[in-house]
Structure formats: structure tokens, C-alpha cells
Amino acid sequence: MIEKIYDWMMKKAESKHAGFVLMLISFIESSFFPLPPDPILAIVVAKNKNKSLYYAFICSLASVLGGFLGYYIGYGCFELIGSRILDFYGQFDKFNDLVQSGTISKWAFWIICAKGLTPIPYKIVTIASGFAKVDLAVFGVASVITRTARFLILSIICKKYGESILSFIEKHKKTALIIIIVSVIVGFLLVKLFL
């Protein structure tokens, strides 16, 4: 299964649809999808160094737009969709603490910026922002700053070291993909500890 995931990512990274796949995953990750776009962005940039800024931009744009969907889920569809997403991540109690204490309303800009750079699933912050009715302009500006910074930094690193990373992955496919999967699991654990 691990090799199938790797082969799928490599095929998408080399296909003419790489940008679309990257945008789709980045968009849905900000609102409900569990897996981050980072591994696919890393491979796409490593395979297409001359387009690294373009891929960072489209990944950032899609993530911000997906964040607005997450905001809407918290704002207008919380009972129907938002609460189920939070239940899935096991974050309903911490979400309640964050919203009920007024922390998200008072410190929205800084919370969005801080959480948007970490492996903590961004969708939890977007849903909480919508539920707490955080000012949409504050939400938008913080989302643009944090998501652009995150994906731009990753793209710059992958442009510079991408060939070495891909060479390592090719030689150690299973180990590399286990590292990616463990990173996602650690992200979920960090959510449980710090959100």
C-alpha cells in the first residue's frame, strides 16, 4: 500500500494535472480532509524546480479558499458538518474551550497565524473561526500570511534539496513514506495536546 501511495504521488507530480491535484488536496485539507498537501507539494516542486513559486502560490491560494469553506462550515453548517469533523479529530471539548473562553475571538489573528504554520490540522482553526464569527477580513489576512509562508518555505527548501530528497525516497520508499505517515499522526497528536 505504501508503494502504491508513493507511485500515485510520483505519477501526479509528473503529470500535466499536478497543479490541479495539488490545488484540490490543499483546498479540501483546509476544511475537512485529513491529509496535508505538503508531501505532494514537496514532490511536485522537486520534480519541477522551475515552477516552485507557481506551485507554492497555487497551493497557498487553494488552502486559503478552502479555509473560507471551513469558516463557512463553522459559521453556517456547524451542527450538520462542523461538529462531525471535530468529533472525527477528537477535538470537540478543546474546541468548546477555545470558543467559549473567547480566546479565538480575542486573539484570532495570532491564533490563525500560529496554527497555520504547524502540523496541527488547519481545518480545526477555520471551523472555530467561523463558529466564533471572527472578523472575515482578519481571518482572510491571517490565512493568506500563514499559508503563503508555510508553502513558500517548503517550496524553497524542496527546490534547493529536492533532488537529494527524491534520491533518498527512491532508495528508501517504505522508510520515507512511513516518515510521512508518522508526521501526519504526530500532527494529530499535537492537535490533541495543544489545541
Secondary structure as UniProt FT lines:
FT   HELIX           2..14
FT   TURN            16..17
FT   HELIX           18..29
FT   TURN            30..32
FT   HELIX           38..47
FT   HELIX           49..51
FT   HELIX           52..76
FT   HELIX           78..82
FT   HELIX           83..89
FT   HELIX           92..100
FT   TURN            101..102
FT   HELIX           103..106
FT   HELIX           108..116
FT   HELIX           122..131
FT   TURN            132..133
FT   HELIX           136..171
FT   HELIX           173..194
//
